[in-house]
């Protein structure tokens, strides 16, 4: 990859589920969910990630649904729990290259999260007015978990931002 290049690729489809737990205080729920998600390596792939998207909602990427259902029923008993497969609703884009941080940081909504991100960190933010979960996977490499219906719009925006930054750099 040349220094001025930016690669935008769609990652192979992932298993994505939404975990919702209601009926308890969030201070009680969060530690319990952390324990359940990290109880064992069974049902987890090396790319498994859990994102807190609200006080009682988590987005689970690459967790086995059957294993999660088993663990939830064993550990939570009668709590009001909903585990929904939302895989068909999400797409993951990988953005990498020397201009990845520049392009992703060009939107005011994500600039701080992108510029300071280290591998393994994530942020829920907006790019081009599109809600994304931004996951830093390396120095100049990010994965964007985004609603499938707006993924093409986001890809177009990323290309336009890259072209704007590289043409500005050449003119200077």
N, C-alpha and C positions, 0 to 999 in steps of 0.2 A: 504494500500500500504506500503510495506517495505521501509526502508530508502534508500536502494540502487536501488529501482525500478524506472522505467521510463515508463509511459503509453503514447502510441502513438495511437490515435484513429482518425478515419475519422468522421468529423462532418456531420450531415444531410445536404443534398444539400441546398445551399442558392441561393437567387436571386442576381445575379451580373450583373451590367450594366456598360458600359463605356460611360461617358459623355464627349463630345468634343465640345468646343466653339471656333470658329475662327472669325477673322475679327475685333478684338479689341485688345488693348494692355492688357497684363496680369495684369497690375496694376489696370485696370478697371474691368477685368473679375473676378478676385479672390474675391473681396468683394461682388460682385453680386451673385456669386455661393454660398458663405457662407450664404448670406441672404436667398436665395432660398432653400437651404438644411435645414435650421433651421427655416423656416418661420412658420411652425406649426408642431405639432406632428402627424398630419394626414399622413398616408402612411409610417410611420416609426415604426419599431419594436424596442424593447429594444436593439437589437443587430445591429441596423443600423449603418453603418460606411461609411465615405467618405474619400478616400485616394487620395491625389494629386499625380499623377504619371507623371506630366509634366506641363509646364506653362499654357496649355489650356486643359488638360486632367485630369479627375477624375474617379476613380474606385469606384462605389457605391455598397455597400453590404447591402442587405435586405431593399432596398427602393422599394416602389411600382412603377412599370413602368408607369402605367396609371396616378397616382398622379404626378409623376415627369414630364411627358409630359404636363399635364395640367398646372403645375406651371411654367414650362419653357416657354410655349407659351404665358402665361399671362404676365410674367415678362421680357422676352427677345425680344418679338415681332419678328422683322425681322432679328435678328442676325443669323449667320450660326451655327446651333446647330445640333449635332448628338447624339442621345441616343440609344445605341445598347445593346441588351440583350446578354451577353456573359456567362450566367450561365453554359452552357454546357462545357465551356472551363476551368472552375476553380473547384478546390477541396480545402477544408479546412481541415487541420490536426491539432489536438490538442495535444500538447506535455506538459505533466505535471509530476511533481514528484520532488524528492530531487535532481535529476541529470539533470533536464531540462536546467538550466542555463549553467551548465558545458558542456553538450553535444552541445547545440546550440552555445555556445561561443567557441567551439573548432575549428571552421572555422574562419580564420583570417578576412574574410569579414564581420562577424557579431559580433565579440567578444565585442567590445565597446557597440554596440546597445543592446546586450543581458544583459551584466553585469550591466548596469546602468538603464535599463528599469523599469518603474513603471507601475502599472495598468492603462490601458487606452492609453498608449503610443504605437506608432508603428514606424517601420522603413522599408524602402524598401531596401533590401540587397540581398546577394547571400549566399547560403549554398550549399556546394558541387558543386559549379559552376552552381547552379540552382537559378534563380531569384525568390524571395519570398517577400511577404509582411508579416512581422513579427509583431504580435499584442500581447502585454503583457496584459493578462486578470487577473493576480493575481501574488502573490509573486513567485511561482514556476509553473506558468501556462501560456502557449503561444498558440496562434492560428497562423498557417502558411497558408496564401492564396497562392496557387501555381497552375500553369498550370497543368491541369488534366493529360496530356500526360507524365509528369515527376514525378508525385506524388509517384508512386511506387519506383522509383529510390531514391527519397528523403527519403522515409520510410526506405529503406534498409540502406542508409547511416547513418541515425539516430540510427538504431539498432547497426550497426558496431561501431559507435563512442561510444555508451553506453557500449558495451561489452569491448572495449579497455580501457575506463576509469575505469570500475569496476574491470577488471582484474589487471590493474596497481595498483589500490588501495589495492587489496588483497595481491599482491606480496610484496608490501612495508611493 
